[in-house]
Amino acid sequence: MDRKAIIVLVLSFLLLVAWVPLVNWLYPPKPLPSGAKPGLTNKAETIVTNVSPTAATLVNPPTNTIARPPLAPKETERLVELTADGSTYVFTSHGGGLKQVILSADKYPETTKRGRAKGANGPGVLLNRGALKPVLALGGHPLLEDDRAYHLSKTGQVVRAEKELAGGLRIVKEFRPSSNYLMEATVRLENVGATDLMVPTQEWTAGTASLVHSKEDPMQLGFFVHDGHSGKPVHINEAWFANRTLGCFPGTPRQRFETAGNPAVWVAVHNRFFTLAVAPKDPAAAVIGEKVDLNLEEKDPTRRAGLQTALIYKGQALEAAAGRNTIERHFVIYAGPKDYGELARLGEQMKNNLDYVMDFSGFFGFFSKILLLSMKGLHDSFKLPYGWAIIIITIIIKLLFWPLTQASTKSMKRMAALQPEMKKIQERYKDDPQKMNRKLMEFMKENKVSPLGGCLPMVIQIPVFFGFYFMIQSAIELRGASFLWAWDLSVPDTIATVFGFPINPLPIVMGVTMFWQSSLTPPSPGMDPTQQKIMKYMPLIFLFVLYNMSSGLTLYWTVQNILTIVQTKLTKTDAAKKPGTPAGPALIKKK
């Protein structure tokens, strides 16, 4: 490798490491304006009294409206906690909804750390962390979100929030947590006055995507919206709101997303491993999502950012007469890990494909699903640690591709043996490239070799690699799963930090095995010296790219490299044991 190539590789590596800090330094992220309050506050809607039952469809409703009541001093927040199936649900009087969900610290600690003793997990994962509004807070119009607190009460395993607005509109919410991270919620809008009401468009908060802790990547925040008809839900993430140019350079940020067309059967906010999904019994007319500045003590504004969602229901009339004076809505809330088995079961039970939260759709998603189920099956059936499950799956995959890889290796050896004759053809017809290529193809056809034979096994294994990559991005099973020195297979296996640079052994071992593997693989015939250098040092590029990836992914790649080396050695040994001399290349006919 010449000096120029070394300089280019070193500069590329330094640029790769410093790219994100450099962009953030040149273009610091702009915090959301303080005091900005998301919601549908630009619509001129009012609660109207003395209207007929068809007032919801009137073009010019009556003009006798209720003025907005004076805001009372903000009352002290009152919290009510309720524990069910290991999860703690915290309800607030400010908004009368679910403020946060605290998962079991034994099962899902907030952070995973090296050497942490069992039972010393610290706090559990907090969902809806730092949210501006609780789940099922009612808004969308000034008259629906005054500063008065809800009255909270707890009866057994039921929490009730109640408040009466001016004009005779009472809001009643009941929450019933159950097992498997589920909760049933019922909300009612009751006309308790003597006159008919026109209730404006309602905005029911459906949760906020936020980081579990400050070390997580904000790029993994997002939310899904499913209409129940399309094959794939809409997925909006941090990148959509950032709206970067070419995916890297700062663009014009977006602040608001709103669905259009089909109603929404569920919306789910998520970070990397956890989700909070709200599925209404009656589909919502629309869903909005907004990027907000959370109530968190984080210096970095990107760590304070959250994605807040809400279900939109159109306004309608409420009569004063009994039996027609109530709007009642039912919701099922899931607040827990992105466990594919559990989400698939719930999706089948509710007929709404809730497992789409795993984002296992598309071509690579098919492989991700198979790999996850296989890994979990080995773990559950044979009590294998997940690290060993990954190794066994890699061995099985290698055995399945063994005949193809072996044939490819033999083809490459034949190509190497034919290379002197192919160079003669190239030299003879160097002034006529078209004829040279035709003669080369005829020569390879006569000798039954193909220049693509060595690439085929790698091409076929690409879906498996990306399947592993996408699976590991959301597999809760790998969070906190240890293997050898790696204490968490979902993050890099950092054992030390030197001058701010992490030391990750697994990617280094992976790079060494890739160099070893490339040294055993003969170069493709006809490849120019520049391409040969690129292929020779391709392992170094992979090392840079995968250095800070999940250790579970680098474990798979390392084992795959070792198995390929073993297979190459066995193929060479097998060829050496065969008696006789291989047939030489076909003679080149002079014309």
N, C-alpha and C positions, 0 to 999 in steps of 0.2 A: 504494500500500500504506500503510495507516494505521499510526500509532505503536503501537497495541495489537498488530497482527499482527507487526510487526517485533520487539517485545519477546518475544512468544510463540515466534517462530522462533529468536531468539538463545538464549533459555532452553532450548528443546528441543535445540539444538545443544550447548550446554554440558553438559546432562544426558546426552546421548548419549556425549560424549567422556569424561565423568567417571563413567559408570555403573559400569563394572567395578571401577575403583579404589575407588569409594565403597562398593560392596557388600563388597569384600574388607576394607576398613577397618572397616566396621560389623560384619561377620561373618567374622573371619579364619578361613581354613581350618584345621581341626584336623589336626595331623600324626598319623600312625599311631603307636600306642603302641610304644615301643622294646622290642625283645625279642620282639615278637609274631611268631610263626612260623606261616605259613600251612601248611595241610595237613590231612589227615584224621587228626588225632591223638586224636579223641574216641571212636574205635571200639575196643572191647575185643577185639582180635584178637591172636593169638599164633602163633608157629611151633610146630606140634605135631609130635611124633615118634611113631613106632611106630603109624601109622594105616593102615587098609586103603586100596586104590585108590579106594574110594567115600567117603573121609573128607570130601571137599569138600561132600557133600550130607548129612552127618550132623547131626542136630539137637543132640545132646550129644556132642561129640568127646571123646576121651580127655583125662584131666586131667594127664598127665605132660608138662609143658611145659618149654621151655628158658627160664631166666631171662635177662634182658637182660645182655649182657656188659658188664664195666666199661669205661668210656670211656678210651681212651688219650689222652695229650697230643696236641693237634692238631699234625699234621705240617706242615712248610713246604710251601706250595703249589708244585707243579711244573707248568710250562706246556710244551706242545708245539705248534708252529706248522706248518701245512701250507698251501702256496699252490697254487691250481688256477684256471686261467682268469681270472687277475687278482684273485681274491679270496683273502684270507688267513683261514684258519680256526684259531682258538686253542682248544686243549683244555686242561682243567684236571684235576689229580688230586683236587681237592676236588669230589666229586660225579661224577667220571669222565664228563664230558660236554662238549658244545660251549659254551665260555664266551662267545665272541663271534665275530662275523664282521666283517672289515674289508674294505670294497669298494674298488675301485681309486680312488685319489685323483685320477687324471687324468680319469676318467669321472664319478665321483660324489664331489666334494669335500665335506667336512663342512659348509662354509658357502660361499655365493656372495657375493662382494663386488665393489663397483664398482672398476674399474681394476686388477683383479688380473691380473698377467701370466701368460701361458701357461706351464705347468710349475711355477707357484708356488701350487699349490692347497692346500697344507697337508695335514693328515691326511684320509684317506678316511672315508666314512660308516661309523659303528660300529653294528651291529645287536646287540640284546640288551645294550645299554649299561647298566651298573650293576645287572645282574640279580643277585638273591640266589642263584639256583640256575642251573646250566648246563642247556642243552637235553638231555633224556633223563637227567636226574638221577632216581634212584629214591627214592621216599619213600612216605608214606602210613601208615607204622607205625614206631614207634621201633626195632624190630629190623631195619628195612631202611635206616636212615639213621644209622649210627653215625659217630663222628668220625674214623675211620681213613681214610686216603687210598687212592685207587686207584693201582695200578701202571700207568703209561703206557708204551707202546712204539710205535715208528714203524717200519714196514717199507714202503719205497717210498711209495706214495700211500695207505697204510692206517694209521690210528691205532687202537690197541687199548687199552682200559681194562679192568682186571681187579681183582677183590677177592673174598675169601672171608669170609663171615659165620660167626658161631658157629652150630653146628647142622648144618654141612655144606652150606650154600647158597652156591654160587659165582655171581658176577655177571660176565658177559663182554660187552663192548660193542665193536663194530668200526664205524669210520666210513670211508667211501670217497667223498671229494669228486670230482665230475666237472665237466662244462662247464655253461654256462647257469645258473649259481647253484644247481645241484642237488647233493645229497649223498644217498648211500644209507647207511642205518645198520641194523645187526643187533644185537639184544640177546638174551642167553640167560641163563636162570636154570637152573642145573644142581645137581642133588642129588648131591654127591660123598661123602655119608656112607653109613653102613651101614644106616640106617633110613629109612622113609618120612617125608616132610615135608608139612605143610600150609602152603602159602604164602599169606599174607594178601592183602587187597586192595592193589593196587599203584597208585601215583601217579607217572606218568612226566611230568616237566616238559616242556612243549611250547613254551616261549619266553615272553619278557616284552616287552610293548609299552612303549617308552620314547622320549623325545624324542631327536632327532639332536643338537640343541644347545639351549641355554637360551632362545634367541629364538623357538623354535617354540611353537605354541599347544597346551596340554595337552588342549584339547577335541577334538583330532584323533587322540588315542590310542583304540585299541579292539581288539577281536578278533572274528573270525567263527567260527561253528561250523556245519558242514554235515553233515546226516545222510544225504545221497545220495538222498533221496526227495522231500523238500519242494522246492517250486519256488524257494525263497529261503532262504539260510542265516540263522541267528540272528546279529544284530549287536549286540554289547554295547560301549558306549563309556564315556568318562569321565562323561558326563551321567547314564548309568544308575546308576553308583555314587554320584554326587553327590546324585541324587534330589531335585533342587530343586523347590520349590513354584512352579507356573506357569512352570517353566523358568528362573526368575530368582532367586527368594528361597531362601535355604538351607533344606533340609529335613533329614530324618533319613538320613544317609549309609548306603549299603549297603556291606558289606565282602566279600560272597561271592556268586558266581553258580554255579549247578549245573544242568546239563541234566537233562531227564527224558524218558523215552520211547524214541525211536529212538536207535540207536548213532550214533557220530560217525565219519565217514569222513575228515574233516580239520578241523584247527583252525589259524587263522592270526592272529597278532598283527600289529598295524600301527601306523605313525604316518601322516603325511600322504602320503609318497611311497614308503615302503619297507615290506616285509612279510617275516615269517618264518613259513612254513607247514610243518606236520608232517602228513603223510598216512600213517597206518598201513595195512599190507596187510590186517590183521584189524581191523575197526572196534572202537573203544573203547566200553565200556559207557556211559560218561558223560564229560563234560568239566566241570572246575571252573575258575573264574576268580576271582582275588582282587586287590584293590588293595593294593599293598605300598609300603613306603618303600625306595627304591633306594639302593645304595651310591654316591651322587653327592655332590660337594661343592657343593651349591646351597643358598643361604640361603632361597629361596622354596620352601616345602614342596610347592606345586603343581608345581614343576619337578622335584622328587625323586620324585613319585608315578609308579608304573608299574602295569601290569596283567599279572599272572602267570597263566599257564594250565597245565593239566595234563590228561593223558589218564588215565582211570580204567579199570583192568582188575580184574575180580573175582578173588578168591582161588581157588586150586585145589590139588589134591593132586599131589605129585611122589613117585613111587615110587623106591626104591633100585635097582630092577632096570634093567639097561641097556636102552635103547630107550624107556623110559617115565620117564626121570629128567630130562627137559629141557623147558623152555618156551622157544620161540624166536619172536621177533617181528621183523618187518621194517618199516622206515619209510623214506619218501622225504621229504627236507627241502629246501625252497626258501628261500633267504635272499638277497633281492635287491630290485631296484626293482619298483614296481607298473606293469610294462610290460604293457599289455593284450594285445598281439600274442603275447608270450611266454607269458603266463598262459593265454591262450585255447588256444594250441598244447598246452601241458602238460595243461590240463583235458581236451582232446579225446583226448590220448594216454592219460591215466590214467582217462578216463571218470568224472571226479568234479567237473566244473564249477569248477575252481580259479579261473577268471576272475571268479567272483562276488566275489573280494577287491576288485575295482575298484568295487563297489557301484553298478553300472550297471543295476540292476533297476528295475522300475516304469516308469511312464509317461515321466517325464523322463529316466530312464536310457537309453531307446531313442534319444532325441535326442543325449544325451551320447556314446553309442557311435558314432553316425553322424558327429558333428562331429569326434571324435577321429580316426577312421579317415580322414576327408577331409583333416584338417589334416596328419596324418602322411603321407598319400599325396602331397599337394602337396610336402611337404618332401623326401620320398625320391625322387620322380619328377623334379622340376624343381630340386632343390637350393635351394629357397627357404628363407630364414630363417622361423622360426615366426611372427614378427610379420607378415611379408608374407602368410604362409599364412592367418592370421586375417583380414587385410584382404580377401583374394581370396574367402574363404568368405563374408564379410559381403556383398560385392558380388554374389556368386552368389545368396545368399538374397534380397537386395533385388530382383534381376532377376526371380526367381521370383514374388515378391509384387507386382511392379510393376503389373500390370493391376488387381489388387484395390485397391492403394493409390491408383492414379489414379482409379478409380471412386469410391472413398471421398472423395477430395478434391473431386471434382466434386459429389458428393452434399452435402457440407458447404457448398459455395458456394451450391448451390440452396437449402439450408436457410437460409443467411444472407439470401438475397434474399427469401425468404418470411417472414422474421421480423416485418416490420411488420404484415402481415396476421394472423399468428398472435397478435400482441399484441392486436390488435383483438378477436379471438375470446376471448382470455383476459379482456379487460376487459368484454366483453358478457355473458359467462356466469360472472363471478367469484363470484356468489352460489350457483351450482349446480356444484360441482366435477365431479360425475359427468358432467353434460351437457357441460361445458367439455372434459373429456378426450375424450369421444366425438366432439365436433365437431372437435377438433384432429386426431384420428386419421383422420376422414373427409377433412379438408382435406389432410393429408399423403398419403393414399391417392390422392386425385384428382390431386395434383401429382407422384405417383410419387417420393416422398422417404421416408427412414426416419431416425429419430433415432439408430439404432444403426449407421448406415453409417460414421460416422467412427471408431467404436470397434473395428469388426471387424478391421482390419489389426493393431491393437495387441494384441487378444486372441489372434489367431492366432500372433503372434510371441512370446507369453509362453513357450510350451514351448521355443522356440529359446534365449531368454535363460536360462532355468533349466537347459537342457541345457548351455549354455556354462559356467554357474556350477558345476554339479556336475562337469563334465569338467575344468575348470581346477583344481578342488580336489585332484585325484589324478593329473593328467597329468604323469608324470615328464619328458616331452619338454620342457615349458616351464620346468623348473627350470634356471636358469642361462642360458636363452635370452634374448638381448638384442635390443632394438629402440630405435633412436634413443638417448635418454638413459636409458631403462629398461634396467638391467643384468640384470634377472631378471623375466620376465613372470609368474612365479608369486607375486610379492610386490608391494606398492605401489611405485611409481616415485619414491621419496623422493630428492630431490636435496640437501636440506639440512634442518636442524632448528633452529627458532627458539624459544628458551625452552621446549624440550621438545616443541614442536608440529611434526610433520613437514610439509614442503612437497612435495606430490604434484601435479605439473603436469597429468597426464592427467585426473584427475577434475575439475580446474578447467576444462580445455578442454571436457570432456564437459558440465559444467554450463552453460558459455557457449553451446555449440551447442544445448542443450535449450531455453534461454531464447530463442534465435534462432528455433528451430523453433516454439515456442509462440506467438511473436509473429506468425508467418505463418499460424497456424491460427485461423480464426474460431471464436468460442465457439458452443456448441450452443444453438439457439433454446430459449427457455423456462427457461434456466438462471438461477437467482437470483444476485444479486451475490456472496453469500458463496461459493457454489460456483465462480463465475468467478475469484474471488481465489485459492481453493485450487488450481484448475487452472493458473492463471497462474504461481503460485510452486511448483508441484509439482517443477520442475527443482531447486530449492534443497533440497527434501527428498531427492531422489535423490542430490544431491551429498553430503549428510551421510551417507546410508546407504552409498554406494559409495566414500567417500573413502579408506578403508583396505582396500579390496578389492584383489584381484590386478590388476596393471596390464594383463594380457591381457584381463580382462573389461571394464575401462574402455576399452581400445583398441577392442574390438568395439562397445561402446555409442556411442563417439565417432564411429567411421566410419559406423555406422548412422544417427546423427543428421545427419551431413553429407550422406549420400546422400538422406535424406528431405527436407532443405532443397533440394537440387538438383532433386529430383523435383517439389517444390511450385513452385519457380521455373519449371521447364519447363512444368508444367501451366498456370500463369498466362499464360505467354508464348503457349502454344498456343491458349488461350481468347481472348486479345487479338487474334490473327491472324485468327480466324474472322470473316467479314463478317456483317453483320446484327445485329439486336438480339435478345437472348434473349427468349423468350416470357414474359410476365408471369404472375403467379400466378392461379390460378382465382378467379373472383369468389365472394364469400361471399353466399350466398342468404339474404335476410332472411325469417324466418319469424315 
